């Protein structure tokens, strides 16, 4: 009898978790790939909060220059808030490829650097007490429209999500 899709994803999640626990931390790209795969699987089984955390970690790890950003804690809060807004704004609540995630991460990073410069150059001192609430008000023009266009396109990009998911399921065998 064939396993249900939900059961396959839960099995893939266990394997992804085991693979991540075996990563020693000396290769951030390998850890990022594990987090990305876990994010895909968690999203597919409806665990959106966990998926968002995994996607956040994956794409921050992939950007080796992010550690050079001043005020790293605020940067991470901003990144996490904006990445969550992007994922929650998507109909399927998933980042389909590493390229998509890198692009979104770059948009967030660019906007963060702009904000820092605007605050530093402002004649009026920034007195925001709850920066997390303020981060939610910052708008980034995310390419959500691309998701709608992909429905009508019969390019190889239509299969990206399935290919990644298939890879997660294959590693369970």
N, C-alpha and C positions, 0 to 999 in steps of 0.2 A: 504494500500500500504506500502511496506517495505521501511524503510529509507535507504539512501545510506550510505556506509561505511564512506565516508568523513563527512557526516552530523553527524553520530554517534560519530566520533572522536572529532569533534568540540564541540559537546554537552558534551562529557566526559571531554574535556579541561576546559569548563566552570565550571563543577562540581569540578574538581581537583583544579582549581584556587580558588573556593569558600572554599573548604576544607582547602587549604593552608592559606587563609586569616583568618580562624578560629583558626589556631594553635597559641598558646600563646608564643611559643618560649622556654618554659621550658623543652620540650622534643625534643632534636635534632634528635632523631631517627624517631619520627613521622613526623617531618618536612622533613627529608631526604627522607622518603618514598613518601611523597606528591611530592617533587621535582622529584624523580625518575619517578613516574607515569606521571607527566606532560611532562618529557623528552620523554618518550615512545610515548605519544599521539602526541606531537609536531613533533617528528621524522616521525611518520606515516602520518601526513598531509603535510609533506614536509617543515616544518619550522625548518631546521637543525640548524641555529644559535641559536634560542631559546632553542632547545633541548640540544645543547652543554652546554649552560649556566645552564640549569636545572641539567644535569648530573654532571657538575662540582660541583655545590652546594651540590647536594645529597651525593656525595661520600666524599667530605671534611667534611660534617656534620657527616657522619657515623663514621669517624675516630676521636675519642675523644682525641687521643694522638697527633694529628696534631698541636694543639695549642702550644705544647711545642717546636715546631721547631723554631729555631732562624731565624730572618729576615722574618717574616711571610708574608709580602707583596711580596717579591721576590719569596717565596715559592708558593704563590697563582698564580702569573704570570706564573711560570714554570709549575705548575700543570694544569692550564687552557690551556696553549699552548700545552702541551703533550696530554692532554685528547682530545683536538680538533683534533690533528694529528691522534690519535687512531681512533676516530669516523669517521673522513673523509677518513681514509684508509680502512674502512670497506665497503663492497659492499652495505649493507642494511642501513648503517648510523644510527644504533641503538645499544644500550646496552640492551641485551635481558634479563638479570637477575641481581639481586643484587650481586650475587656471581661473575659474570663476571666483574661488575663495581668495586667491592672490590679488585679483583685480579689486575685489571689495575691500580687502585689507589695505591696499594701496590708496583707495579713495578715502578710507577712514584716516589713515596716517597723514595724507595730504591735508585733510580738513583740520586735523589736530594741530599740525604745524602752523597752519594759517591762524587758528584760534590763538595759539600761544603768541604769535607775532602781533596780532591785533591787540591782545591784552597788554603786552609789553609796550606797544607804541601808543596806547590810549592815554589821553590826558586826564581821563576820569578813572580813578582807581576802581578795580573790580572788587566788589564787596559781597559776592555771592557766598552765602553760608553753606547751602546744600548743593554742591557741585553736581551730584548725581542727578538731581532734578533738572538742573540746568542742562546737563548733557542730553537729556531727553528732548529738549527744545531745539537743539542744533539740528539743522536739516542738511542732509546730503542727498544729492540727486542720484539715487541708486538706479541701476538699469532694470527695474522691474518689468518694463514693457517687453524686454527681450524674451521673457517667459511666455508671453502671449504670442510673439512672433514665432517661437520655436514650434508651437502647435501646428503651424501651417507649413513649416519647412521640413522637407524630407531628407535633410542632410545627415551625415554621420553623427552630428551633435545630438540628434534625437536618441541615440543609443548610449551616450556617455553614462547616464545614470544606471542603465541596465548593466553595462559592462562592469562598472565599479561594484554594483551589488552582486553580480555573478562572481566576481573575484572574492568578495567576502564569504560567499557561500562555498566556493571551491576550497578555501583554506580550511573549511570544517571537515573535509573528507579525508 
